[in-house]
Amino acid sequence: MKTILTIIYLVCLNFFAQETPRTYVAQKTAEEISINGKADEESWKNAPWTADFIDIQGEKTPKYRTHVKMLWDDEYFYMYAKLEEPHIWATLKQRDTVIFYNNDFEVFIDPDGDSQRYMEFEINALNTVWDLMLIEAYREGGNAIDIWNIDGVKSAVNLEGTLNDSGDIDKYWEVEIAMPWSVLTEASKSGEIPVNDFWRVNFSRVNWDHQLTEGRYSRRKDEDGNFLPEYNWVWSPQGVIDMHEPEHWGYVYFSDKMPSEDFSFSIPKDEHIRWKMYELYRAQKRYYEKHQKWATSIEKIENKPILILGQPISPKMEIHSAGYNIVVESPFTGLKYLIKQNGEFLQLSD
């Protein structure tokens, strides 16, 4: 999300603590899914909805309801979204244009949860898509690979209303998407479908106040001719107006159990360590912004004991010629984790 041409990472200096991301268990389906925008198969009917979308910073309830369902099989990761909207409009028809200049629905996927090599997919009510890959997040100067495509992706849009007709009031639009694992796993270190495992995923909806010119919809402008800011509504809140902080995205667990089987997913304890390490990473960025050099110890960016789920951890700062590493050993599993100055998160031990 947010423009490839103009985004400037001003919000990396945020001071909020990590909220617990939302979770979802995606069930495996044996049923053939027809991508028609209607999600009318039994598998979809039995799949639970996500929590309703919330404002990207949290707390605020969006003007219109949005929620999502997910399924998977051996070929595809399926997503279905329902977006309430009294004014369904779209103008962009060329693939890989900046789709969020229209009202849109967006998908973000980071298989390894390391804020590297993650994917973004945007779609409008005309079923025009924009798909791209980021090797590094925008906050580290990463550039989107705009020519990268999710080859074989299938998508469809269904309208409960009329497109670009300002003479009536619409109800909602629906989006159904099938993304092939053969492409999605390109961004995963293991290269495997995450059976009984999780990926980091988030969904976003960009919505604009509109104006009518001779009955045609467009983004509303202020009296100076500037576009009014968009609304950003998401599944798992970011706490900041930026989708490109993957550490805040939700957890989607891909279960191979039948829907009738009793199963729930809990975020592993070590993920809480990951969140804290990203807080330290952001604190180190703040320190550098102020002092034009890296803090040489954890105490310079966090001067109190650090507890994770009641257990103490002792992060170590390692300064080197290219920047720094922060290293932590988990009190829960004994595994060691490292985060680099570019935000890349690594597991050092098995």
N, C-alpha and C positions, 0 to 999 in steps of 0.2 A: 504494500500500500504506500501511499504518498509518493509524489512525483519523482521519477528518475532524474528529471532535469533540475529540480529546484530544492530537493530535500536537503536540509542542513541539520545536522544532529545537535540541536540546542538542548534537547531534553535528556542528554546523557548525564546531566548533573542533578538528576532527581534524588530526593532524599527519603522516599518512601521505603518501607520494608515490604518484602515479598508477601503478597496475599497467597493463600493456598489456591492453586489453580483448580479449575473444574475438571471432572473426570467423566468418562463415558466408556461403557463396555459395548463394543461392536461385535455382534454375533455373526457367525459364519452361516451363509445361506446355501442350500442345495438347489434352490429354485432359480430358474433362468430369469434374470432381471431385464425387462425391456425398458430402454431409456427413452421415455416419452414425456417426461416432466410431470407425470401423475402419481407415481409411486403406488400403483394399484395392486401390486402383488401381495400375497398373504404375508410374505417375509417383512414387507414394509409395514403392514398393518400391525404386526406383532412387535416390531422394533420400538423401543421407547424413544420419546423425545428428549433432547437435551434440555437443560434449564433454558429459560427464555434469555435472549440477548440482553445485555446491560450496556450502559455507556462505557466507552473504552477506559475511562478513568475510574469506573466503579460508581456505585451508589445511585446515580440517576437512572430512572426508568425511561427507556426510549418512548418516543411518541407512538411508534407502531411496533407490533409484536413480530419477532423473528425467532424461529427455532429450527432444529436440525435433527435428522436421523442418520444413522450410519449402518452399513452392512459390509461384508466382504466375502469373497470366495477365492479360489486359487488363481483367478485371472485379474480381478479388479477390486479396488477399494471404492465402495459406493457411498454417495452422499446425496441427501435429499433435504432441501430447505424450503420452508414456507415463509413468505415475507408479506405481511399485511401492508397494503398500500392503496390509498384512495385515488392516487393519480399515477398510473403506470405510464411511464414515458421513457424513451430511449432514442438516440440518434446515431450512435456510432456503429458502423457496419463492417469495418475492416479489422481483421484479426491483428492483435498485438499493437493496437492503438491504446492510448491511456484511458482504459475503460472507466476508471473511477471519476472521470469528468461527467459521466452519467451516474444515476443511481445504480449500484451494483451489489453483487454478492461475491465474497472473496474467501479463498482457502489458502492456508499457510501450513506447510508440513516440514518439520525438521526431524528426520528419522533418528538421528543419534543424540539429539538434544544438546549439541555442542555449539550452536549458533553459527555453524559453518555449513555450506552446501545445503541450503534449504530452498524450498520451492514456494512460488506464489502463483495463484490462479484467480483470475477475475472474470466475471460474466455479467452481462446486462440483460435487460428484458427482451432484446432482439436475439439472444443466444450468441452474441459476439464475445469472443474470449481473448484474454491476454494471459499468456503463461510465460514464466521467467524463472531463472535460477540465480541465486546469489551465492557466491563462493564465500564471501565475508559479508557481515551485516553492514548496512549503510553507515552505522555509527563509527565504523572503522575505515570508512572510505571505500567500502566494497561497491562494485558496479554490478548492476543486473545484467545477466546474459539474456538479452532480449530475443535473440534468434533461437534460443533453446525452446523446444516444444515438448509437451507431453504427448509424444506420438501415440496415436491410437485412442486418445481420450474421446469419450462420448458424452455429449451433454444435450439437454433439451429443456425448454421453458414452456410452461403452460400458464395461461392467464385466466383468472376469474375476473374479467373486465375487458376493456378495449384499449389497445395500445395507442398512445398519442392522441386520444380523443378527450378534449377538455370539456365536452358537453355532458359527461356522465361521471358518476362516482364509482370507482372500482373497488374490489374487495382484497385481492391478493395476487401475487405471482409465485409460481413454484419453479424450483430448479432441481433437476436430477442430473447427477454426474457419475460417470464410471471412469476411474483413473487406473490404467494398467500397472500392475506391480512391476512388470518388466522395465518400465521407465522409472517409477518411484524409487525402486531399490538401487538405482544408479547413485543416489545420494547417501546411501547407507554403507557404512564400513563393512558390514557383514554381507551385504548384497542379497539378503534373504527376506522373505515375507515374515513379518513379526508375529508368528503364531504363538499365542499365549504370552505375548510380550506387548509393550507399549511403544508408541511413537508420540512425539510432541506435535500437537495439531491445534490450530485455532481458526476461527471463522470470523469474518468481519462483514459488516454491511455499511456502505457509504450511502448516505441520503442527503439530498440537497433541498433547501427551500427553492421553489420554482417561481417563475413568472411566465405570463402568457403574452405573446406578441402575435396578434392576428390569429389567435387560437392555438398557437404553437408553443410547446413547452421549452423552457431553457432554464439554466441556473440563474437564480435571482442575483441582481447587483444592487449595491447601495447607491446613494445619490451621487457619489464620486465615480461611479462606473466600475467599482471593484466587486468581484464575486463575494457574496457572503460565505462565511466558513461552512464547511460541510459538517454533518453529524456523523460520528463514528460509533457504531453499535457492534458489540462483539460477544462471542460466547464466553470466553474466559477473560476477565478484565485485566488490562495491562497496567493500570495505575498511572499511566502517562499516555499522552496522545502520540503514540508511535507503535505500530504493529511490529516494528523490526527490533524488538527485544524478545527473542524466542524463549528466554528463560521464564517468561510469564505465560506461555501458551499452555493449553490444556493437555491432559493425558488421555489418549485413546488406547484402550487395551483391546487387542484382537483375540477374542475367545473362540475356541473351536468347540465349546460346549453347546448343547442344544438350549434354546430359550427356556425350555421347561425345567432345565437343571438349575438348581440353586447355586448362584455364583455372584460374588462381588469382588471388586478390585479396590485395593488400598494402595496409595502412593507409598513406595518403599521409603524407609527412614533415611537412607542415604541421599534421596532426592532433596531432603531438607538441607543437607550439607551443600549440595549444588546451589540451592537458592542463596545460602549465606555467602558462598564464594562469589557469586555474581554481585551481591551487595558490596563485598570488599573490592571487587573489580571496579564498580562504579565509584566507590569512595576513593580509590586510587586515581581514577580519572579526575575527580574533583581536586584532589591534592595536586596533581600535575597542572591543572588549569590555574591554580592559585600560585604555585611555587616554581613552575616551569622545570620541575624535576620530579622523579618518582620518590615516593616514600620508601625508606630503606628498611622499615620494620612495620609489622602489623600494628604495633602500639601507636604509631603516628597517624593511623587512619581509624583505629578503633581502640580506645583506651580503657576498655572494660573487659572482664572475662566474657567469653563467648560460650553460650550454652545452646545445644541443639536437642530439643525434646528432653531437656533436663540433664543432658550429658555434656561435659566440657569438651571442647575441641581446641587444639593449639595450632592454628595456621602459621606457616613459615613463609616469610618473604625472601625470595631469591632474586637479587639484582644481577643482571648480566648486560653485555654490550648492546643487545638488541632491545632490552626493556626489562621485564621482570616475569617471574612465575610466583604463584601462590600455591603452596602444597599443604594438603590436609590429610591426616589419617582418620578414617572413620572409627568411632568407638563402638559402632554397631556391627560392622563386618570385618574390620581390619584392613579394608581396601584403602589404597592411597589415590588421591585425586589431585589434579593440577589444573590451574587456569592460567592462560597466558595473557600478555598485555593486549592481544587482539581479541580477547574474549573467548578463545577456543578452550573448550573443556575436555579434559582427557582423564581416563582411568589408567593409572600407572601399574596396577597389580591385579591379578586375577583372584 
